[in-house]
Amino acid sequence: MKEAVGIEGISAAFAAGAAAGAVLFEHLSLSAGFWAGASAAGSITSVLLLLLSQRPRRPSTALLFFLFCGLTCYISARISSPVETTASAVSRLARKCSYAFKGLIDGMPFPHEESRAIIKALTTGDRTSLQDAAIATFRKSGASHVLALSGLHLGIIYMLIARLVSIAGNAPAVRVVRFVIMTAVSGFYTLMSGASPSLVRAFLFILIAETASLTGRRRVPLKIWCSALLLQLVLDPLAISSTGFQLSYLAMLGIFTVFPAMKSWYPESSRFDPIKKVWDMAALSISCQLFTGPLAWIRFHAFPVYFLLTNLIVMPLTSLVMTSALSAILLSAAGLKPVLLTRITDSLVQAMLYCLGIIASM
């Protein structure tokens, strides 16, 4: 008997169908009636392919079924009229929390106003307070991705929460509480920050990985990548056209496929080796750039020449800034006055700007 189609094949076929729909819509100027007919024809074809794939079981026919499903879902999403719905209670609460969180940042006594603006961009995605000079510095140095709220920022928050809850142990009850905390906080932050495609991707990664841990399943990175891709496109087929969506998944594909091999090139050591840490960060940056660089060139006709130097500096600083900033903000919300921590955060932001300014001037 032929093997069943795995999640890798399903997600690839569905994504290919959605991508085909996006290309057709972009290059063919046809009436809404034509696309409605194409959607109906695609649905009928999908049903026929599903029946054929079962008698006998045919993996190739099953892949065609998911291909047409992706194509039909994208076309249906594009031609359907936008329906305005009332925001859910969770969404309204997230919006209120976002405003309150921004208010806390505005009330922090940072010595430099630009530090406040950058911290607000890093934690909430709000870049309205950023000066043109700061935006230009990030763009010229190849660090614009740091200001665009993405899976990187949610990943930092996820790691902070994971370290906090790890002290409770690994008992069955603790694992359930850990799952609830991790998924609830990550999901709420995703809503609070606008739920961009890259943030949704990061949340789905967390949700799938934490579910696997809770149920005792092995966390296979590539399967998590495929599962998240399929689930996100089923929920929102139009996301396939988002540059942020494409860059986010390509970056993670590089991390899951190329990074492990590059990381292994440097010999492991039982002693603390700072060069090893630098090599790991460089390998991570290169593996991401290998997959995202071509798309960035196609979309923006630009390539960050100093991306390696920039990422070696800005990635550790971003983690430090977000950790210290969130700690200071939470302490301030609790009624304390973390003056020292606030100044440390401000100094870290200024150090980041200084280093990026030097790179931008090269």
Short mmCIF file of the C-alpha atoms (twelve columns), coordinates in Angstrom:
data_MODEL
# 
_entry.id   MODEL 
# 
loop_
_atom_site.group_PDB 
_atom_site.id 
_atom_site.type_symbol 
_atom_site.label_atom_id 
_atom_site.label_alt_id 
_atom_site.label_comp_id 
_atom_site.label_asym_id 
_atom_site.label_seq_id 
_atom_site.Cartn_x 
_atom_site.Cartn_y 
_atom_site.Cartn_z 
_atom_site.pdbx_PDB_model_num 
ATOM 1   C CA . MET A 1   0.000   0.000  0.000   1 
ATOM 2   C CA . LYS A 2   1.262   3.419  -0.870  1 
ATOM 3   C CA . GLU A 3   2.185   5.704  2.002   1 
ATOM 4   C CA . ALA A 4   -0.224  8.434  3.046   1 
ATOM 5   C CA . VAL A 5   0.616   12.045 2.313   1 
ATOM 6   C CA . GLY A 6   2.459   13.685 5.211   1 
ATOM 7   C CA . ILE A 7   2.079   17.186 6.599   1 
ATOM 8   C CA . GLU A 8   5.040   18.317 4.493   1 
ATOM 9   C CA . GLY A 9   3.294   17.379 1.242   1 
ATOM 10  C CA . ILE A 10  -0.073  18.741 2.356   1 
ATOM 11  C CA . SER A 11  1.291   22.134 3.395   1 
ATOM 12  C CA . ALA A 12  3.464   22.452 0.278   1 
ATOM 13  C CA . ALA A 13  0.555   21.620 -2.033  1 
ATOM 14  C CA . PHE A 14  -1.880  23.961 -0.259  1 
ATOM 15  C CA . ALA A 15  0.657   26.817 -0.218  1 
ATOM 16  C CA . ALA A 16  1.425   26.252 -3.903  1 
ATOM 17  C CA . GLY A 17  -2.281  26.476 -4.701  1 
ATOM 18  C CA . ALA A 18  -2.681  29.704 -2.713  1 
ATOM 19  C CA . ALA A 19  0.426   31.154 -4.363  1 
ATOM 20  C CA . ALA A 20  -0.939  30.214 -7.803  1 
ATOM 21  C CA . GLY A 21  -4.163  32.027 -6.963  1 
ATOM 22  C CA . ALA A 22  -2.228  35.118 -5.917  1 
ATOM 23  C CA . VAL A 23  -0.227  35.121 -9.162  1 
ATOM 24  C CA . LEU A 24  -3.355  34.673 -11.296 1 
ATOM 25  C CA . PHE A 25  -5.151  37.522 -9.533  1 
ATOM 26  C CA . GLU A 26  -2.144  39.784 -9.923  1 
ATOM 27  C CA . HIS A 27  -1.602  39.188 -13.628 1 
ATOM 28  C CA . LEU A 28  -5.118  38.546 -14.956 1 
ATOM 29  C CA . SER A 29  -7.649  41.377 -15.053 1 
ATOM 30  C CA . LEU A 30  -10.904 39.431 -15.210 1 
ATOM 31  C CA . SER A 31  -14.416 40.035 -13.952 1 
ATOM 32  C CA . ALA A 32  -15.685 39.011 -10.546 1 
ATOM 33  C CA . GLY A 33  -18.116 36.640 -12.287 1 
ATOM 34  C CA . PHE A 34  -15.234 34.767 -13.885 1 
ATOM 35  C CA . TRP A 35  -13.459 34.347 -10.559 1 
ATOM 36  C CA . ALA A 36  -16.706 33.213 -8.908  1 
ATOM 37  C CA . GLY A 37  -17.064 30.573 -11.601 1 
ATOM 38  C CA . ALA A 38  -13.418 29.578 -11.195 1 
ATOM 39  C CA . SER A 39  -13.950 29.211 -7.452  1 
ATOM 40  C CA . ALA A 40  -16.980 26.970 -8.002  1 
ATOM 41  C CA . ALA A 41  -15.102 24.885 -10.564 1 
ATOM 42  C CA . GLY A 42  -12.178 24.563 -8.189  1 
ATOM 43  C CA . SER A 43  -14.475 23.362 -5.412  1 
ATOM 44  C CA . ILE A 44  -16.033 20.706 -7.646  1 
ATOM 45  C CA . THR A 45  -12.591 19.591 -8.822  1 
ATOM 46  C CA . SER A 46  -11.407 19.352 -5.214  1 
ATOM 47  C CA . VAL A 47  -14.308 17.062 -4.305  1 
ATOM 48  C CA . LEU A 48  -13.667 14.825 -7.323  1 
ATOM 49  C CA . LEU A 49  -9.959  14.616 -6.522  1 
ATOM 50  C CA . LEU A 50  -10.762 13.722 -2.917  1 
ATOM 51  C CA . LEU A 51  -12.950 10.847 -4.056  1 
ATOM 52  C CA . LEU A 52  -10.353 9.634  -6.555  1 
ATOM 53  C CA . SER A 53  -7.563  9.763  -3.961  1 
ATOM 54  C CA . GLN A 54  -9.417  7.204  -1.818  1 
ATOM 55  C CA . ARG A 55  -10.094 4.569  -4.531  1 
ATOM 56  C CA . PRO A 56  -7.474  3.243  -4.333  1 
ATOM 57  C CA . ARG A 57  -5.404  5.485  -2.070  1 
ATOM 58  C CA . ARG A 58  -3.343  7.733  -4.364  1 
ATOM 59  C CA . PRO A 59  -0.951  10.201 -2.731  1 
ATOM 60  C CA . SER A 60  -0.406  12.089 -5.977  1 
ATOM 61  C CA . THR A 61  -4.144  12.671 -6.383  1 
ATOM 62  C CA . ALA A 62  -4.377  13.713 -2.745  1 
ATOM 63  C CA . LEU A 63  -1.665  16.336 -3.360  1 
ATOM 64  C CA . LEU A 64  -3.660  17.668 -6.309  1 
ATOM 65  C CA . PHE A 65  -6.678  17.874 -4.003  1 
ATOM 66  C CA . PHE A 66  -4.813  20.088 -1.532  1 
ATOM 67  C CA . LEU A 67  -3.395  22.134 -4.420  1 
ATOM 68  C CA . PHE A 68  -6.903  22.919 -5.670  1 
ATOM 69  C CA . CYS A 69  -8.057  23.538 -2.106  1 
ATOM 70  C CA . GLY A 70  -5.392  26.218 -1.707  1 
ATOM 71  C CA . LEU A 71  -6.260  27.765 -5.064  1 
ATOM 72  C CA . THR A 72  -9.991  27.762 -4.302  1 
ATOM 73  C CA . CYS A 73  -9.528  29.165 -0.796  1 
ATOM 74  C CA . TYR A 74  -7.447  32.055 -2.094  1 
ATOM 75  C CA . ILE A 75  -9.884  32.904 -4.900  1 
ATOM 76  C CA . SER A 76  -12.872 32.682 -2.550  1 
ATOM 77  C CA . ALA A 77  -11.159 34.974 -0.035  1 
ATOM 78  C CA . ARG A 78  -10.332 37.530 -2.735  1 
ATOM 79  C CA . ILE A 79  -13.800 37.712 -4.301  1 
ATOM 80  C CA . SER A 80  -15.780 37.630 -1.056  1 
ATOM 81  C CA . SER A 81  -17.018 41.025 0.043   1 
ATOM 82  C CA . PRO A 82  -15.410 42.300 3.237   1 
ATOM 83  C CA . VAL A 83  -17.873 41.927 6.054   1 
ATOM 84  C CA . GLU A 84  -17.412 44.220 9.010   1 
ATOM 85  C CA . THR A 85  -17.833 42.402 12.270  1 
ATOM 86  C CA . THR A 86  -17.902 43.634 15.815  1 
ATOM 87  C CA . ALA A 87  -14.582 43.127 17.554  1 
ATOM 88  C CA . SER A 88  -14.590 40.305 20.073  1 
ATOM 89  C CA . ALA A 89  -14.292 40.942 23.792  1 
ATOM 90  C CA . VAL A 90  -10.724 39.598 23.727  1 
ATOM 91  C CA . SER A 91  -9.791  41.927 20.842  1 
ATOM 92  C CA . ARG A 92  -11.301 44.921 22.618  1 
ATOM 93  C CA . LEU A 93  -9.450  44.020 25.807  1 
ATOM 94  C CA . ALA A 94  -6.203  43.604 23.856  1 
ATOM 95  C CA . ARG A 95  -6.674  47.030 22.270  1 
ATOM 96  C CA . LYS A 96  -7.258  48.638 25.650  1 
ATOM 97  C CA . CYS A 97  -4.190  46.909 27.066  1 
ATOM 98  C CA . SER A 98  -2.143  48.135 24.107  1 
ATOM 99  C CA . TYR A 99  -3.174  51.745 24.782  1 
ATOM 100 C CA . ALA A 100 -2.466  51.308 28.493  1 
ATOM 101 C CA . PHE A 101 0.927   49.739 27.788  1 
ATOM 102 C CA . LYS A 102 1.875   52.619 25.486  1 
ATOM 103 C CA . GLY A 103 0.773   55.006 28.213  1 
ATOM 104 C CA . LEU A 104 3.128   53.316 30.666  1 
ATOM 105 C CA . ILE A 105 6.010   53.712 28.209  1 
ATOM 106 C CA . ASP A 106 5.166   57.391 27.709  1 
ATOM 107 C CA . GLY A 107 5.297   57.866 31.467  1 
ATOM 108 C CA . MET A 108 8.730   56.296 31.893  1 
ATOM 109 C CA . PRO A 109 11.517  58.818 32.671  1 
ATOM 110 C CA . PHE A 110 13.876  57.919 29.846  1 
ATOM 111 C CA . PRO A 111 16.645  60.529 29.501  1 
ATOM 112 C CA . HIS A 112 16.366  60.486 25.700  1 
ATOM 113 C CA . GLU A 113 13.036  60.872 23.892  1 
ATOM 114 C CA . GLU A 114 14.246  58.736 20.986  1 
ATOM 115 C CA . SER A 115 14.818  55.860 23.416  1 
ATOM 116 C CA . ARG A 116 11.142  55.962 24.374  1 
ATOM 117 C CA . ALA A 117 10.116  55.940 20.709  1 
ATOM 118 C CA . ILE A 118 12.336  52.959 19.877  1 
ATOM 119 C CA . ILE A 119 11.174  50.983 22.925  1 
ATOM 120 C CA . LYS A 120 7.565   51.634 21.936  1 
ATOM 121 C CA . ALA A 121 8.335   50.354 18.425  1 
ATOM 122 C CA . LEU A 122 10.121  47.248 19.730  1 
ATOM 123 C CA . THR A 123 7.407   46.260 22.203  1 
ATOM 124 C CA . THR A 124 4.169   47.392 20.554  1 
ATOM 125 C CA . GLY A 125 5.003   47.966 16.892  1 
ATOM 126 C CA . ASP A 126 3.972   51.643 17.124  1 
ATOM 127 C CA . ARG A 127 6.508   53.627 15.080  1 
ATOM 128 C CA . THR A 128 4.609   56.915 14.925  1 
ATOM 129 C CA . SER A 129 6.942   58.562 17.454  1 
ATOM 130 C CA . LEU A 130 10.147  57.652 15.620  1 
ATOM 131 C CA . GLN A 131 12.131  60.466 14.061  1 
ATOM 132 C CA . ASP A 132 13.114  60.248 10.385  1 
ATOM 133 C CA . ALA A 133 16.809  60.182 11.347  1 
ATOM 134 C CA . ALA A 134 16.363  57.095 13.514  1 
ATOM 135 C CA . ILE A 135 14.358  55.300 10.806  1 
ATOM 136 C CA . ALA A 136 17.047  56.167 8.242   1 
ATOM 137 C CA . THR A 137 19.772  54.808 10.543  1 
ATOM 138 C CA . PHE A 138 18.015  51.467 10.906  1 
ATOM 139 C CA . ARG A 139 17.309  51.272 7.173   1 
ATOM 140 C CA . LYS A 140 20.820  52.139 5.987   1 
ATOM 141 C CA . SER A 141 22.445  49.730 8.448   1 
ATOM 142 C CA . GLY A 142 20.166  46.862 7.384   1 
ATOM 143 C CA . ALA A 143 18.364  46.660 10.738  1 
ATOM 144 C CA . SER A 144 14.876  47.711 9.609   1 
ATOM 145 C CA . HIS A 145 13.559  44.264 10.497  1 
ATOM 146 C CA . VAL A 146 14.175  45.059 14.163  1 
ATOM 147 C CA . LEU A 147 11.639  47.906 14.100  1 
ATOM 148 C CA . ALA A 148 9.025   45.840 12.277  1 
ATOM 149 C CA . LEU A 149 7.267   43.874 15.008  1 
ATOM 150 C CA . SER A 150 7.719   40.235 14.068  1 
ATOM 151 C CA . GLY A 151 8.320   36.739 15.330  1 
ATOM 152 C CA . LEU A 152 11.696  37.894 16.673  1 
ATOM 153 C CA . HIS A 153 10.024  40.065 19.308  1 
ATOM 154 C CA . LEU A 154 7.454   37.458 20.310  1 
ATOM 155 C CA . GLY A 155 10.264  34.890 20.449  1 
ATOM 156 C CA . ILE A 156 12.183  37.044 22.935  1 
ATOM 157 C CA . ILE A 157 9.088   37.407 25.113  1 
ATOM 158 C CA . TYR A 158 8.454   33.656 24.846  1 
ATOM 159 C CA . MET A 159 11.988  32.865 26.025  1 
ATOM 160 C CA . LEU A 160 11.614  35.243 28.982  1 
ATOM 161 C CA . ILE A 161 8.366   33.605 30.070  1 
ATOM 162 C CA . ALA A 162 9.828   30.121 29.544  1 
ATOM 163 C CA . ARG A 163 12.725  30.900 31.862  1 
ATOM 164 C CA . LEU A 164 10.377  32.255 34.511  1 
ATOM 165 C CA . VAL A 165 8.061   29.233 34.507  1 
ATOM 166 C CA . SER A 166 10.936  26.727 34.295  1 
ATOM 167 C CA . ILE A 167 11.702  27.232 37.990  1 
ATOM 168 C CA . ALA A 168 8.396   25.495 38.856  1 
ATOM 169 C CA . GLY A 169 9.689   22.123 37.654  1 
ATOM 170 C CA . ASN A 170 8.273   19.656 35.143  1 
ATOM 171 C CA . ALA A 171 5.462   17.890 36.985  1 
ATOM 172 C CA . PRO A 172 2.315   17.024 34.933  1 
ATOM 173 C CA . ALA A 173 0.242   19.748 36.601  1 
ATOM 174 C CA . VAL A 174 3.037   22.269 36.102  1 
ATOM 175 C CA . ARG A 175 3.245   21.376 32.404  1 
ATOM 176 C CA . VAL A 176 -0.467  22.101 31.983  1 
ATOM 177 C CA . VAL A 177 -0.126  25.448 33.756  1 
ATOM 178 C CA . ARG A 178 2.960   26.206 31.639  1 
ATOM 179 C CA . PHE A 179 0.991   25.452 28.455  1 
ATOM 180 C CA . VAL A 180 -1.858  27.750 29.495  1 
ATOM 181 C CA . ILE A 181 0.479   30.589 30.479  1 
ATOM 182 C CA . MET A 182 2.704   30.354 27.415  1 
ATOM 183 C CA . THR A 183 -0.101  30.150 24.860  1 
ATOM 184 C CA . ALA A 184 -2.353  32.684 26.585  1 
ATOM 185 C CA . VAL A 185 0.348   35.338 27.000  1 
ATOM 186 C CA . SER A 186 1.713   34.776 23.479  1 
ATOM 187 C CA . GLY A 187 -1.748  34.866 21.922  1 
ATOM 188 C CA . PHE A 188 -2.773  37.969 23.857  1 
ATOM 189 C CA . TYR A 189 0.446   39.769 22.900  1 
ATOM 190 C CA . THR A 190 -0.181  38.840 19.253  1 
ATOM 191 C CA . LEU A 191 -3.652  40.393 19.419  1 
ATOM 192 C CA . MET A 192 -2.420  43.411 21.362  1 
ATOM 193 C CA . SER A 193 0.276   44.105 18.774  1 
ATOM 194 C CA . GLY A 194 -1.998  43.934 15.743  1 
ATOM 195 C CA . ALA A 195 -1.652  40.262 14.735  1 
ATOM 196 C CA . SER A 196 0.593   40.841 11.720  1 
ATOM 197 C CA . PRO A 197 1.252   37.725 9.577   1 
ATOM 198 C CA . SER A 198 4.765   37.269 11.015  1 
ATOM 199 C CA . LEU A 199 3.454   37.537 14.579  1 
ATOM 200 C CA . VAL A 200 0.695   35.030 13.839  1 
ATOM 201 C CA . ARG A 201 3.327   32.696 12.419  1 
ATOM 202 C CA . ALA A 202 5.365   32.959 15.622  1 
ATOM 203 C CA . PHE A 203 2.278   32.357 17.773  1 
ATOM 204 C CA . LEU A 204 1.353   29.260 15.768  1 
ATOM 205 C CA . PHE A 205 4.896   27.951 16.202  1 
ATOM 206 C CA . ILE A 206 4.577   28.412 19.962  1 
ATOM 207 C CA . LEU A 207 1.102   26.868 20.071  1 
ATOM 208 C CA . ILE A 208 2.112   23.788 18.083  1 
ATOM 209 C CA . ALA A 209 5.407   23.317 19.942  1 
ATOM 210 C CA . GLU A 210 3.793   23.687 23.369  1 
ATOM 211 C CA . THR A 211 0.978   21.308 22.382  1 
ATOM 212 C CA . ALA A 212 3.559   18.732 21.326  1 
ATOM 213 C CA . SER A 213 5.371   19.094 24.649  1 
ATOM 214 C CA . LEU A 214 2.149   18.801 26.633  1 
ATOM 215 C CA . THR A 215 1.076   15.641 24.801  1 
ATOM 216 C CA . GLY A 216 4.512   14.031 24.994  1 
ATOM 217 C CA . ARG A 217 5.221   14.242 21.270  1 
ATOM 218 C CA . ARG A 218 8.622   14.976 19.787  1 
ATOM 219 C CA . ARG A 219 8.998   18.521 18.503  1 
ATOM 220 C CA . VAL A 220 10.227  18.222 14.910  1 
ATOM 221 C CA . PRO A 221 11.068  21.740 13.648  1 
ATOM 222 C CA . LEU A 222 10.220  21.119 9.988   1 
ATOM 223 C CA . LYS A 223 6.868   19.539 10.882  1 
ATOM 224 C CA . ILE A 224 6.074   22.527 13.102  1 
ATOM 225 C CA . TRP A 225 6.962   24.826 10.196  1 
ATOM 226 C CA . CYS A 226 4.686   22.919 7.800   1 
ATOM 227 C CA . SER A 227 1.818   22.673 10.282  1 
ATOM 228 C CA . ALA A 228 1.922   26.402 11.039  1 
ATOM 229 C CA . LEU A 229 2.093   27.258 7.327   1 
ATOM 230 C CA . LEU A 230 -0.942  25.113 6.530   1 
ATOM 231 C CA . LEU A 231 -2.977  26.325 9.496   1 
ATOM 232 C CA . GLN A 232 -2.256  30.007 8.849   1 
ATOM 233 C CA . LEU A 233 -3.141  29.756 5.159   1 
ATOM 234 C CA . VAL A 234 -6.358  27.894 5.943   1 
ATOM 235 C CA . LEU A 235 -7.336  30.664 8.361   1 
ATOM 236 C CA . ASP A 236 -6.141  33.480 6.096   1 
ATOM 237 C CA . PRO A 237 -5.296  32.483 2.484   1 
ATOM 238 C CA . LEU A 238 -4.585  36.111 1.567   1 
ATOM 239 C CA . ALA A 239 -1.565  36.099 3.887   1 
ATOM 240 C CA . ILE A 240 0.403   34.370 1.107   1 
ATOM 241 C CA . SER A 241 0.677   37.787 -0.608  1 
ATOM 242 C CA . SER A 242 2.175   39.498 2.441   1 
ATOM 243 C CA . THR A 243 5.895   40.205 2.210   1 
ATOM 244 C CA . GLY A 244 6.164   39.895 5.995   1 
ATOM 245 C CA . PHE A 245 4.559   36.455 5.815   1 
ATOM 246 C CA . GLN A 246 6.941   35.328 3.076   1 
ATOM 247 C CA . LEU A 247 10.076  36.671 4.764   1 
ATOM 248 C CA . SER A 248 9.064   35.209 8.123   1 
ATOM 249 C CA . TYR A 249 8.555   31.680 6.816   1 
ATOM 250 C CA . LEU A 250 11.661  31.819 4.619   1 
ATOM 251 C CA . ALA A 251 13.790  32.961 7.562   1 
ATOM 252 C CA . MET A 252 12.510  30.107 9.732   1 
ATOM 253 C CA . LEU A 253 13.061  27.627 6.908   1 
ATOM 254 C CA . GLY A 254 16.695  28.714 6.791   1 
ATOM 255 C CA . ILE A 255 16.989  28.358 10.568  1 
ATOM 256 C CA . PHE A 256 15.479  24.867 10.531  1 
ATOM 257 C CA . THR A 257 17.455  23.530 7.553   1 
ATOM 258 C CA . VAL A 258 20.773  25.367 7.119   1 
ATOM 259 C CA . PHE A 259 21.522  26.630 10.625  1 
ATOM 260 C CA . PRO A 260 21.945  23.197 12.312  1 
ATOM 261 C CA . ALA A 261 24.536  22.193 9.714   1 
ATOM 262 C CA . MET A 262 26.460  25.466 9.968   1 
ATOM 263 C CA . LYS A 263 26.332  25.352 13.753  1 
ATOM 264 C CA . SER A 264 27.914  21.894 13.764  1 
ATOM 265 C CA . TRP A 265 30.921  23.124 11.771  1 
ATOM 266 C CA . TYR A 266 32.332  24.670 14.945  1 
ATOM 267 C CA . PRO A 267 33.502  21.947 17.359  1 
ATOM 268 C CA . GLU A 268 31.577  21.606 20.602  1 
ATOM 269 C CA . SER A 269 33.379  22.306 23.863  1 
ATOM 270 C CA . SER A 270 32.481  21.694 27.492  1 
ATOM 271 C CA . ARG A 271 34.065  25.001 28.467  1 
ATOM 272 C CA . PHE A 272 32.593  28.440 27.937  1 
ATOM 273 C CA . ASP A 273 33.661  29.557 24.478  1 
ATOM 274 C CA . PRO A 274 32.715  33.122 23.447  1 
ATOM 275 C CA . ILE A 275 33.907  32.474 19.892  1 
ATOM 276 C CA . LYS A 276 31.385  29.646 19.689  1 
ATOM 277 C CA . LYS A 277 28.625  32.092 20.674  1 
ATOM 278 C CA . VAL A 278 29.722  34.517 17.967  1 
ATOM 279 C CA . TRP A 279 29.845  31.705 15.405  1 
ATOM 280 C CA . ASP A 280 26.318  30.565 16.337  1 
ATOM 281 C CA . MET A 281 24.951  34.087 15.877  1 
ATOM 282 C CA . ALA A 282 26.782  34.454 12.560  1 
ATOM 283 C CA . ALA A 283 25.494  31.077 11.351  1 
ATOM 284 C CA . LEU A 284 21.955  32.051 12.345  1 
ATOM 285 C CA . SER A 285 22.200  35.339 10.458  1 
ATOM 286 C CA . ILE A 286 23.679  33.730 7.345   1 
ATOM 287 C CA . SER A 287 21.107  30.922 7.271   1 
ATOM 288 C CA . CYS A 288 18.276  33.475 7.421   1 
ATOM 289 C CA . GLN A 289 19.827  35.725 4.798   1 
ATOM 290 C CA . LEU A 290 20.363  32.862 2.362   1 
ATOM 291 C CA . PHE A 291 16.606  32.389 2.175   1 
ATOM 292 C CA . THR A 292 15.339  35.948 2.642   1 
ATOM 293 C CA . GLY A 293 18.022  37.804 0.644   1 
ATOM 294 C CA . PRO A 294 16.720  36.887 -2.843  1 
ATOM 295 C CA . LEU A 295 13.161  37.855 -1.938  1 
ATOM 296 C CA . ALA A 296 14.333  41.137 -0.383  1 
ATOM 297 C CA . TRP A 297 16.205  41.936 -3.596  1 
ATOM 298 C CA . ILE A 298 13.146  41.139 -5.741  1 
ATOM 299 C CA . ARG A 299 10.784  43.146 -3.543  1 
ATOM 300 C CA . PHE A 300 12.933  46.108 -2.542  1 
ATOM 301 C CA . HIS A 301 15.864  45.991 -5.014  1 
ATOM 302 C CA . ALA A 302 18.246  46.229 -2.082  1 
ATOM 303 C CA . PHE A 303 20.570  43.916 -0.205  1 
ATOM 304 C CA . PRO A 304 22.004  44.689 3.261   1 
ATOM 305 C CA . VAL A 305 25.748  44.494 2.574   1 
ATOM 306 C CA . TYR A 306 26.666  44.628 6.259   1 
ATOM 307 C CA . PHE A 307 23.866  42.328 7.427   1 
ATOM 308 C CA . LEU A 308 26.270  40.031 9.251   1 
ATOM 309 C CA . LEU A 309 27.951  42.803 11.242  1 
ATOM 310 C CA . THR A 310 24.584  44.449 11.901  1 
ATOM 311 C CA . ASN A 311 22.951  41.276 13.208  1 
ATOM 312 C CA . LEU A 312 25.933  40.364 15.367  1 
ATOM 313 C CA . ILE A 313 25.508  43.704 17.141  1 
ATOM 314 C CA . VAL A 314 21.803  44.407 17.010  1 
ATOM 315 C CA . MET A 315 20.387  40.978 17.888  1 
ATOM 316 C CA . PRO A 316 21.993  40.712 21.355  1 
ATOM 317 C CA . LEU A 317 21.228  44.382 22.013  1 
ATOM 318 C CA . THR A 318 17.596  43.919 20.984  1 
ATOM 319 C CA . SER A 319 17.214  41.045 23.446  1 
ATOM 320 C CA . LEU A 320 18.815  43.099 26.220  1 
ATOM 321 C CA . VAL A 321 16.739  46.190 25.435  1 
ATOM 322 C CA . MET A 322 13.444  44.295 25.378  1 
ATOM 323 C CA . THR A 323 14.291  42.374 28.564  1 
ATOM 324 C CA . SER A 324 15.280  45.455 30.519  1 
ATOM 325 C CA . ALA A 325 12.483  47.599 29.044  1 
ATOM 326 C CA . LEU A 326 9.736   45.095 29.823  1 
ATOM 327 C CA . SER A 327 11.102  44.602 33.331  1 
ATOM 328 C CA . ALA A 328 11.189  48.337 33.958  1 
ATOM 329 C CA . ILE A 329 7.682   48.840 32.558  1 
ATOM 330 C CA . LEU A 330 6.201   46.016 34.636  1 
ATOM 331 C CA . LEU A 331 7.895   47.305 37.783  1 
ATOM 332 C CA . SER A 332 6.553   50.774 37.049  1 
ATOM 333 C CA . ALA A 333 3.050   49.341 36.540  1 
ATOM 334 C CA . ALA A 334 3.374   47.689 39.969  1 
ATOM 335 C CA . GLY A 335 3.903   51.094 41.566  1 
ATOM 336 C CA . LEU A 336 7.685   50.956 41.859  1 
ATOM 337 C CA . LYS A 337 10.186  53.416 40.413  1 
ATOM 338 C CA . PRO A 338 12.955  51.466 38.639  1 
ATOM 339 C CA . VAL A 339 15.123  54.517 37.992  1 
ATOM 340 C CA . LEU A 340 18.368  52.562 37.599  1 
ATOM 341 C CA . LEU A 341 16.815  49.987 35.277  1 
ATOM 342 C CA . THR A 342 15.235  52.753 33.221  1 
ATOM 343 C CA . ARG A 343 18.614  54.443 32.765  1 
ATOM 344 C CA . ILE A 344 20.242  51.129 31.852  1 
ATOM 345 C CA . THR A 345 17.551  50.562 29.221  1 
ATOM 346 C CA . ASP A 346 18.094  54.044 27.835  1 
ATOM 347 C CA . SER A 347 21.868  53.461 27.671  1 
ATOM 348 C CA . LEU A 348 21.340  50.174 25.795  1 
ATOM 349 C CA . VAL A 349 19.126  51.892 23.227  1 
ATOM 350 C CA . GLN A 350 21.665  54.683 22.778  1 
ATOM 351 C CA . ALA A 351 24.434  52.077 22.351  1 
ATOM 352 C CA . MET A 352 22.346  50.391 19.665  1 
ATOM 353 C CA . LEU A 353 21.809  53.677 17.830  1 
ATOM 354 C CA . TYR A 354 25.499  54.531 18.080  1 
ATOM 355 C CA . CYS A 355 26.617  51.187 16.626  1 
ATOM 356 C CA . LEU A 356 24.016  51.262 13.852  1 
ATOM 357 C CA . GLY A 357 25.002  54.847 13.045  1 
ATOM 358 C CA . ILE A 358 28.599  53.752 12.475  1 
ATOM 359 C CA . ILE A 359 27.481  50.874 10.207  1 
ATOM 360 C CA . ALA A 360 25.092  53.141 8.298   1 
ATOM 361 C CA . SER A 361 27.942  55.553 7.562   1 
ATOM 362 C CA . MET A 362 30.186  52.897 6.027   1 
# 
